[in-house]
Amino acid sequence: MLPPSIKSDRLILFTRYPVPGQVKTRLIPALGPEGSCNLHRLMTEKTLQQLREYSAFLSISLEVRFDGGDEILMKAWLGPNLNFRDQGPGDLGVRLERAFKEAFQSGIDRVVIVGSDCPGLTPEILQKAFDGLADQDLVLGPARDGGYYLIGLSRLLSPLFVDIPWGTEEVFNKTIEISNKFKLKPILLELLDDIDRPQDLPLWEKFKLLPWKPV
């Protein structure tokens, strides 16, 4: 059992099993179903590579929460030596809350969840997220499209996931509004772009070849 002064951390990747026509659908007009699926696959693999090396370096437990497919397919895609969990039913808020709740119930102290479509995510940002959770209950990484690419909690805050207009440009503002209502003081990370629309595609070309180096 860990001494009280030592925090246990978990890093969770939210992604989907790549099926043409079912992932990155807003990119289909520019890339087609296969192209959009391949881009989703590459972004997930690149993000996961960073998360694996970062979490191993700091002894942080890593989990992949997937939608679509099953554990056998996910292991065949991303490798057998990972902890895979189905996101389960419900909208994004229900699935996020479930992931946080199950992590805290298992004894984890600090939990950070990220998506797979933000090429600007770095180990330094992840470190800032976990550092922020040492003093505050909530960390958010705002995305330029009005959502967020990262959310971290040091305790379960279920109201943050209720009545959020997921998939719209109001997600981040609504989350901040709820946090203010409950007198939370969220740590805000760097504003980053994600890749959801055809006009976002140059971002992938900018970041895909940048090497990742351990902190």
N, C-alpha and C positions, 0 to 999 in steps of 0.2 A: 504494500500500500504506500502511495506517495505521501511524503510529509506535507503538511498544510501549505508550506511556502512554495511548493513546486506546482506549477499549473500544468494540466494536461490539455493539449490542443488538438483540434481536428480541422483538416482542410477538406472541403467537399467540392467536387466538380459536378455541376449539373449539365447533362448533355442528352442527346437523343441518338438512338441507333440509326445509322445512315441508310435511309431507303429513298430512292429517287422519287420526287414528287411529294414527299412527306417532311422534308427538312429544308430550311432556308427557302421557303416558297416565294418570298418576296423578291428573291434573286432569279427566279426561273425565267422571267422575261428577258434577262440579260445573258444568262448562262445555260438555260435549259434545265430540265430535271436532273440529268446526269451531272452536269457541270456544277449545279448548286449543291448536289449531294457530295460530290468530290471535294468541294471547298469546305463544306461542313466537316467532312472527315479529316481534312488536313488541319483545320483550325483546332479541332478537338485533340488531335494527336500532338500538335505543337504545344498547346496549353498543358496537356497532361505531362509532356516531357519536362516542362518547367516545374510543374507541381511535384512530380515524383522526385526530382533531384533536390528541390528546395525542402520538401518534407523529410526526406531521408537525412539531409544534412543537419536538420534541427530536431530529429526524432519526433516529428509531428505525424499523427496518424492520418492517412489519406483514404478517402472514400469517393467512389464514383457512383452518383445517383443517375440512373438512366430512365428514359422514357422510350417505349417501343422496343421490339426485340425481346431477348431474355438473357439470363446470366451466361448461358452457353455461348450465345452469339457475341455478347460483349467480351467475354474472355478470348474468343477466337480473334476478335478485332484488336483489342487493346492489351491482351496478355493475361495469363492466368494468375499472376501474383499480385492481384489487387482486390480490394474489398468492394464488391459491386452490390448495390441495392436498387431495387425498382423504386422509382419515385412514387408510385401508387396513384390512385385516382384523385380527381379534384383539379381545381384551377391551380395556377402557379402558387398562389398564396397558401393554399392548403398543403401543397407539396413541400414548400419551403418550411412551413411551420412543422410539418411532420419530421423533416430531416433534423431540424434544430431540437425538437422535443426528444427524439430518440437518442440523439447524441448526448444531451444533458442527462437523460435517464440512465445512460450507460456510464456516467461519471466524468464526462468531459467537462472542462471548465470554460474553454473558449473555443468557439466554432466560427469558421469563416467559410462562406459559400461563394463560389464564383461560377460564371458562365464560361462558354467556350468560344465566344465570338468577339473578344476584345484583344486584338494583337498587341496593344500597348501595355498590357498587364506585365509587371516585372516582379522579380523577387523582392526588390526594395519596397514596392507597394504592399506586397503580402506581409512583409515584416512590419511595416507601419500599422497595418490592420491589427495584427496580433499585439503589438506594443500598445495600441490605443485601447484595446480591451482590458489592459491591466488597470486602467483608471476609469473607464466609462463602460456603459452597458451596450452601446451601439456604435458601429462603424459602418459608413456607407461610402462606396465608390461611385460617384455620379457619372452617368454616361451623357454624352452630348445630345442624344436623341430624347432625353427626358426620363430615361429609366435609370437603373443602376447596374453596374457590372459586378459589384461585390457587396455583400452584406455580412457583417460579423456581429455576433452577440455573445455576451458573457452570462446571460440568463434568458429564459424564454420570455419573449414579449409578443404574445399572440395578437394583440390589436394591430400590430404593424402589417399584418397580412390579411386584414378584413376590409372589404369594400374598396379595394384598390383597382383602378381601371387598367389591368394588366395589358401590355401591348400598346399603350398609348404614351404620349409625351407628358402625361400627368403623373406618372408613377412616382418619380422622385419627389416632386412637390407634395403629393398627397402623403407620402411616407414621412416627410419632414413635418407636415401639418399634424399628423398623428403623434409623432415624437414630441412635438411642442405641447400638445394637449396633455401628455403624461409627464411633462417636465423632464424629458430626457435631454441630454446634451451630446448629440452624436459627433463623433470624430469624422470629418469629411476628408476624403483622400483626393488625389488628383482627378481632374475632369478628363475623361478619356472618350475616344470614339469607339464604337463597335461596328460590326459589318452586318447589316441587315438589308440594305437597299442597294440597287445598282450604283448609285452615286458614291457608295462607301467602298467600292471595290479597289480603288487606288491605294487604300490603306493596307490591304493585304500585300500588294506589290511592294510597299514601303517596308513592311516589317518581316516578311516571311523568310528572308535570308539573314536576318540579324542573329548572330550567335548569342547563346545564353551563357553567362558565366556565373559561377557561385559567388554569393556575397562573402 
